[in-house]
Amino acid sequence: MSGPGAGGGRRAVEAVWRIESARIVGALARYTGDFALAEDLAQEALAEALVTWPRDGVPDNPAGWLLTVGRRRAIDGFRRRAALDDRYAVLARDLDEDGGTPDPDLLWDPDRLDDDVLALAFIACHPVLSREARVALTLRVIGGLTSDEIARAFLVPTATVQARITRAKKTLAAARVPFELPPPPDRLQRLGSVLSVVYVIFTEGSTATSGPEWIRTDLAHEAIRMTRVLARLVPDEPEVLGLAALLELTAARFPARTGPDGEPVLLEQQDRRRWDRAAIRRGRALLTRAGSTGRGLGAYGLQAAIAECHAVAPSVDATDWERIVLLYDALGRVAPSPVVELNRAVAVSMADGPAAGLRIVDELAATGAFHGSHLLPSVRGELLHRLGRAEEARAELARAVDLCGNARERELLERKRAAVPTCDPRRSASSEGRKPD
């Protein structure tokens, strides 16, 4: 063992856990056949590492140390319950008696470990769980976040997160969900659930629905990290690649999306020199891979293609809005939703003028799909402003302010409302600030 000191030992525990937690939980679940037990064992190993590593130094094989401790705890538990059955016998044979050398099959078989992580993702996003439970469990077992970190990310009490995770594990146990990859016929459908959960995590990070911050970069970056894992595990699935591309291309704009005090900066005012060009290159490469599978782009791939149009444009006015409208048309057929239609209305307003966009928005308003949401009145207010209908624009923006739950975005809408003159039609509506769907 090496000895970095107490602070270094704790940092090493946190770093190893963040990187390897999914593999550790997955490997323990494979060996015990019990997902809930595996998650508990991994947490116990983590707690022991937080005591031991700062005191004795970081082991040469940190992930192997955690796995070995977790497996020893499993055997101790079986022994305490006098359950010396076949599982105990198998675990006991596999465990090295020298006190720390991990099973080489656990650590050095990448294919097996990758299957473990993928199986873990399918379990965390199992259809028997609520969306809130899927999000919490995914962040815990795939992202490696603590209950406190998840609670801070979603602005809920830690006890709420802990209750969701506990209920999720009990639900999985009651439903007798096995720790295994789903059969091929079910895999694609279940994969969609995994991607949806990661997407929800990212969108909450990229444009927070509530709280004092407009962007929660830590949460968004966790989602990006998870899509990178999925893209490695399922390298030929276009929707996985499409989601990875979308997240990279969207996050590339983060450095320019807020000002010095954290205030929102809309697309037309952003300094594009601050955009992350490396992230744009990664996103475009992933999008190219998604398109080269020969299976066409799905909903995430089409959104990534829209994000690419923004990423390569030198300005809002020079953006290929006609192509964006066509992509939204395709997206509306593949994954129709009111938010997609609202974003299409913004693109149409940029390509064909605000009156054309307003017609779509008014049709959406008649459906009542955005009841209680600030999204539609904020777009409608901007389009009315561009048409010179100032009084109506101020009324719509005031309604958007009342409905908006995010403090930073509410301030932005207030400024927009205050800036509406009695007669000056022009400033462009921007899709920045609305969640993609």
Secondary structure, 3 states (H helix, E strand, C coil): CECCHHHHHHHHHHHHHHHHHHHHHHHHHHHHCCHHHHHHHHHHHHHHHHHHHHHHCECCCHHHHHHHHHHHHHHHHHHHCCCCCHHHHHHHHHCCCCCCCCCHHHHHCHHHHHHHHHHHHHHHCCCCCCHHHHHHHHHHHCCCCCHHHHHHHHCCCHHHHHHHHHHHHHHHHHCCCCCCCCCHHHHHHHHHHHHHHHHHHHHHHHCCCCECCCCCHHHHHHHHHHHHHHHHHCCCCHHHHHHHHHHHHHHCCHHHCECCCCCECCHHHCCHHHCCHHHHHHHHHHHHHHHCCCCCCCHHHHHHHHHHHHHHCCCCCCCCHHHHHHHHHHHHHHCCCHHHHHHHHHHHHHHHCHHHHHHHHHHHHHHCCCCCCCHHHHHHHHHHHHCCCHHHHHHHHHHHHHHCCEHHHHHHHHHHHHHCCCCCCCCCCCCCCCCCC
